Amino acid sequence: MTSQMIDYAYPTMMAEKALKDLHDAMLERRYDDAKEAALRCIAETKLARHAIEIMEEHATKAPTRL
């Protein structure tokens, strides 16, 4: 059985960056850039949530290791 790497960390870091970009754009009143950054944040957060769901599903199927 091959295991697949499920990466929640990368989209989480990209969501954090998008939030920072949003904040910076708002401080500079670049509203279009802020809206685009908000959409990036939403997209990356959805990817992270999906990764968490997959990891949770795999954890419930896998035998408990001590």
Sequence and secondary structure as in RCSB ss.txt:
>XXXX:A:sequence
MTSQMIDYAYPTMMAEKALKDLHDAMLERRYDDAKEAALRCIAETKLARHAIEIMEEHATKAPTRL
>XXXX:A:secstr
        HHHHHHHHHHHHHHHHHHHTT HHHHHHHHHHHHHHHHHHHHHHHHHHHHHHHS    
